[in-house]
Amino acid sequence: MLAQLAKTGLPIWGIAYQDAAPALASYFEQYGNPFARVATDSAGLTAIDWGVYGVPETYLIDRQGIVRWRYAGALTDTVVAEVLNPLLSQYS
């Protein structure tokens, strides 16, 4: 799903939550990397700061840096079509 969104030109940033660098590199080599930028959170402290309670979590942050949407769970075609795309239209 992220690869499809990235192909539309949407800049997707990721945070590798408690992943070791070699495992992350291996994952990207096998499945590709849809992210424009990736940060690491090996200690899990960023997740605590953001209040993450389920992995994966998705946030829509507008151009002013305001979090407009938070979704815990894997993105599906339905969630993207019915929720995320309308929000992208509203805040882009």
SERO-4910 file (N, C-alpha, C, O; in steps of 0.05 Angstrom, whole numbers):
BEGIN
 pado doro    nc1    nc2    nc3   cac1   cac2   cac3    cc1    cc2    cc3    oc1    oc2    oc3
  Met    A     16    -24      0      0      0      0     17     25      0     12     44    -14
  Leu    A     39     25     16     56     49     17     70     54     -9     73     77    -18
  Ala    A     77     33    -23     90     36    -49     71     49    -69     79     66    -85
  Gln    A     45     42    -68     25     54    -85     22     84    -79     20    100    -97
  Leu    A     21     90    -53     19    118    -45     43    134    -54     41    157    -62
  Ala    A     67    122    -51     91    136    -58     92    142    -88    102    163    -96
  Lys    A     81    124   -104     80    128   -133     63    152   -141     67    163   -163
  Thr    A     45    161   -124     28    184   -130     43    210   -125     33    232   -131
  Gly    A     67    208   -113     82    232   -107     79    241    -78     91    260    -70
  Leu    A     63    227    -62     60    233    -34     86    227    -19     95    204    -20
  Pro    A     98    246     -6    122    241      9    116    225     34    101    235     52
  Ile    A    127    201     36    121    184     59    147    182     75    168    174     65
  Trp    A    145    189    101    168    187    119    162    164    138    139    160    146
  Gly    A    182    150    145    178    127    163    196    128    187    217    141    186
  Ile    A    188    114    207    205    110    231    208     80    236    188     67    240
  Ala    A    232     71    235    237     42    240    237     38    270    256     45    284
  Tyr    A    216     27    280    211     24    309    225     -2    319    217    -24    311
  Gln    A    245      2    335    260    -20    348    271    -40    328    272    -64    334
  Asp    A    279    -31    304    291    -48    284    322    -43    283    331    -20    285
  Ala    A    337    -64    282    366    -62    278    371    -55    249    357    -64    231
  Ala    A    392    -39    245    399    -30    218    402    -52    198    392    -50    176
  Pro    A    415    -74    204    418    -96    185    391   -108    177    387   -115    154
  Ala    A    373   -111    196    347   -122    191    331   -104    173    317   -112    155
  Leu    A    333    -78    178    319    -58    162    330    -58    133    314    -57    114
  Ala    A    356    -58    130    368    -59    104    359    -84     89    354    -83     65
  Ser    A    359   -106    102    350   -132     90    321   -130     81    314   -140     59
  Tyr    A    304   -119     98    276   -116     91    272    -99     66    258   -106     48
  Phe    A    286    -76     65    284    -58     42    295    -71     17    284    -67     -5
  Glu    A    316    -87     20    327   -101     -3    307   -121    -14    304   -124    -39
  Gln    A    293   -134      3    274   -155     -5    248   -143    -15    237   -152    -35
  Tyr    A    237   -122     -2    210   -112     -8    210    -85    -21    189    -76    -30
  Gly    A    232    -71    -22    233    -44    -32    229    -24    -10    221    -31     12
  Asn    A    235      1    -16    233     23      4    216     45     -7    224     60    -25
  Pro    A    191     47      3    173     68     -7    177     95      6    163    115     -1
  Phe    A    195     97     25    198    121     41    216    141     29    237    135     17
  Ala    A    208    167     31    225    189     22    247    193     43    270    200     37
  Arg    A    240    188     68    260    190     90    252    169    111    229    162    115
  Val    A    273    158    124    269    138    145    287    146    169    311    150    166
  Ala    A    275    148    192    289    152    217    289    126    232    273    108    227
  Thr    A    306    123    252    306    100    268    298    107    297    304    128    307
  Asp    A    285     88    309    276     91    337    282     65    351    264     51    361
  Ser    A    308     58    352    316     32    363    309     29    393    303      7    402
  Ala    A    309     51    407    302     50    436    272     52    441    263     46    463
  Gly    A    257     60    421    228     62    424    219     88    437    195     90    444
  Leu    A    237    107    441    230    132    455    212    150    438    195    164    449
  Thr    A    217    151    412    200    167    395    172    157    395    153    172    395
  Ala    A    169    131    395    142    119    396    128    127    422    104    132    422
  Ile    A    142    128    444    131    137    469    122    166    467    100    174    475
  Asp    A    140    183    456    133    211    452    108    216    436     92    234    442
  Trp    A    104    199    415     81    202    397     57    187    408     35    190    396
  Gly    A     59    172    429     37    157    439     29    133    423      6    125    422
  Val    A     49    121    409     43     98    393     34     75    411     46     69    431
  Tyr    A     12     62    402      3     39    417     -2     15    400     -9     -6    410
  Gly    A      3     17    374      1     -5    356     19     -1    332     21     22    322
  Val    A     32    -22    323     49    -20    300     37    -37    278     31    -60    282
  Pro    A     33    -26    254     41      1    246     21     22    253     -3     16    259
  Glu    A     30     47    254     12     70    257     18     90    235     42     93    227
  Thr    A     -2    103    226      1    122    204    -10    149    214    -30    151    227
  Tyr    A      5    170    207     -3    197    214     -3    214    189     14    211    172
  Leu    A    -23    231    186    -23    250    165    -17    277    178    -32    287    195
  Ile    A      5    288    169     15    314    180     13    334    157     25    330    136
  Asp    A     -1    356    162     -4    376    141     21    393    137     41    390    151
  Arg    A     20    411    118     43    428    111     52    446    134     75    455    135
  Gln    A     34    452    153     41    468    176     51    451    200     58    462    221
  Gly    A     53    425    196     63    407    217     41    399    237     48    388    258
  Ile    A     16    402    230     -6    394    248    -14    366    241    -19    359    217
  Val    A    -16    348    261    -26    321    257    -56    323    252    -71    331    269
  Arg    A    -64    314    228    -92    316    221   -106    289    223   -131    288    224
  Trp    A    -91    267    224   -103    240    225    -83    221    236    -59    222    230
  Arg    A    -93    202    251    -77    181    263    -92    155    259   -116    153    265
  Tyr    A    -78    135    250    -91    109    245    -73     86    255    -50     84    246
  Ala    A    -83     70    273    -68     47    283    -77     22    267   -101     16    266
  Gly    A    -57      9    255    -63    -15    239    -53    -12    211    -44     10    203
  Ala    A    -54    -33    196    -45    -33    169    -64    -17    151    -89    -20    154
  Leu    A    -53     -2    133    -70     12    114    -81     -8     94    -67    -25     83
  Thr    A   -107     -5     88   -120    -22     68   -130     -5     46   -131     20     48
  Asp    A   -138    -17     24   -150     -2      2   -174     14     11   -178     37      3
  Thr    A   -190      2     28   -214     15     38   -207     40     55   -219     61     51
  Val    A   -189     37     73   -181     59     90   -169     82     73   -176    105     78
  Val    A   -153     75     54   -141     96     37   -162    110     21   -163    134     19
  Ala    A   -180     94      8   -201    106     -9   -221    122      7   -229    144     -2
  Glu    A   -230    112     29   -252    125     44   -244    146     64   -260    164     71
  Val    A   -219    144     74   -211    162     95   -186    179     87   -188    204     87
  Leu    A   -165    166     79   -140    180     74   -142    198     49   -134    221     51
  Asn    A   -152    188     27   -153    204      3   -170    229      6   -161    251     -3
  Pro    A   -193    228     19   -208    253     24   -192    273     41   -193    297     37
  Leu    A   -178    263     61   -162    280     78   -139    293     62   -132    316     66
  Leu    A   -127    277     45   -105    287     28   -116    310     10   -102    330      6
  Ser    A   -139    306      0   -151    327    -17   -157    352     -1   -153    375    -10
  Gln    A   -166    349     24   -172    371     41   -148    387     50   -148    411     52
  Tyr    A   -126    372     56   -103    386     68    -79    389     49    -57    397     58
  Ser    A    -83    385     23    -60    389      5    -65    413    -13    -48    420    -29
***
